[in-house]
């Protein structure tokens, strides 16, 4: 169970500015009901001063999505559009006294809705510009532009963090390699200020993570298989306590195919379970691997 602040609970149980807004002249739509989260932000803007006179929202999503949307409307009322655009997703989370890491994507969705609403008011094609990025995560329709923006804005360094902030990589995990490439690209752009001695810019250190494991001694094929088996065996008791189970079906390079059994099969949290076990395997092996359902094995071989 995630630990929600009192302020998140307050904005969830008693959301501000929810519903349609009469006279709205700026509307921002982001997300997709198909992907589990959708938000419509409506603003009433004074044409003379571009000041936001009122704001409201409609959202389809979890409690954090409702709380983040409610908080955003409170934060932007009274601001000019330019002032509102300085509100970051972290500002939304801070306003709520924090969000669980797994729910930071709700604050990102709020920031995007604000940008979309301002673009709508100004007659700019915000959505078209956003669609220029290559689609990285097909499960949640997240493109490279959004991932790069969020990684830069929040200093993200791991695939897990990207999933928390954007949901990308939280499904089948087939996009993890693409996310890692984006992380590496942004990491290469980061650098410390040049010193008087060096006269040049040095790359800033990137924190070690489960998604970007520290280099380890190379395992033999036998040792690697044993490590995979031992890791999965160590996780099985936790699944069995909830009347579920897991079995390894095949290991093909970086792809590890498994069957979830019992209560885990077809569970709403099946993707999260696979993602969590994959993270553990990456940590133990010291290399990036994908944990995939055995149903995908036939497609991979065809």
PyMOL commands that set and color helices and strands:
alter all, ss='L'
color gray80, all
select helices_A, chain A and resi 6-13+33-35+63-76+81-84+89-95+101-121+126-130+144-154+159-166+176-189+221-241+270-285+294-301
alter helices_A, ss='H'
color red, helices_A
select strands_A, chain A and resi 26-32+37-46+51-60+135-137+142-143+244-252+255-262+290-293
alter strands_A, ss='S'
color yellow, strands_A
deselect
rebuild
show_as cartoon
